[in-house]
């Protein structure tokens, strides 16, 4: 275990959005009301890390009007530090979620064009001040997909993080509704020079970096473990990462997924390790990957070895997918209990 006096400051950067979702698995066309939450890839990670006891900072650009303030309050409520949020712009990005069930898939509709965050400028913040005393910086592939200005700001952030000796992780998070494969690869491949730990699934790796996991069909619930391990090892070698984590989701239906992951890192001498697999009855899978990323960051910083780090990350994500909303409201103790126990879900008395 690392020294408890280690630095606790962690920084994430991305767009915080208003989430409007249909209640009780209803369809968009039948819903008479929508549930209100806030979320977004890096914001979800920030909340998880705050829950895990880190000094968690979120970098973004959010309007100063009441909806923007409600979004900021939503982060502060769970202990996220908002010192580096620029308050400007006219609108908060929105996404609409129709939660699927059984054989009916979930659907997302974005309404985020010209949001405040897409207007962030690299000189909006003193990046060296942002990363002063920080231990870790996390971002996702969603962020650079939002426009040239955002990409420039992200690159400035990565450069400052590197100058300040900060470990950097990136969750590739390819989104076909935001950019093409060609656009993604032309942006993401050069950014990998700043990344220490890469997080992906099989689609992310192929669409963002051009590396595929062969003989895998997630829609039929069939995964090739060897192919995933080989993919992780190849990515690590190609981009000189300190570690690569590949999540493995077996989609039996919208309501039931198999969930596990592979991690290859320097602590395990480059030998890939696969976690235990969970059979998850899905309540809300949005934010599942973000909770995995947060769990992995916690595991790398606080756990003894590759196995413990990955098992913590997968367990954290498993629990998130049983919780409505984007954020993961679980404690370290709850995650540890699942990662070391049966996962039977028996009532605690």
Buried (B, 14 or more C-beta within 10 A) or exposed (E): EEEEEEEBBBBBBBBBBBBBBBEEBBEBEEBEEBBEBBBBBBBBBBBBBBBBEBBBBBBBBBBEBEEBEBBBEBBEEBBBBBEBBBBBBEBBBBBBBBBBBEEBEBEEEBBBEEBBBBBBBBEBBEBEEBBEEBBBBBBBBBBBBBBEBBBBBBBBBBBBBBEBEBBBBBBBBBBEEBBEEEEBBEBBBEBBEBBBBBBBBBBBBBBBBEBBBEEBEBEEBEBBBEBBBBBBBBBBEBBEBBBBBBBBBBBBBBBBBBBBBBBBBEBBEEEBBBBBBBEBEBEBBBBBBBBBBBBBBBBBBBBEEBBBBBBBBBBBBBBBBBBBBBBBBBEBEBBBBBBEEEBEEEEEE
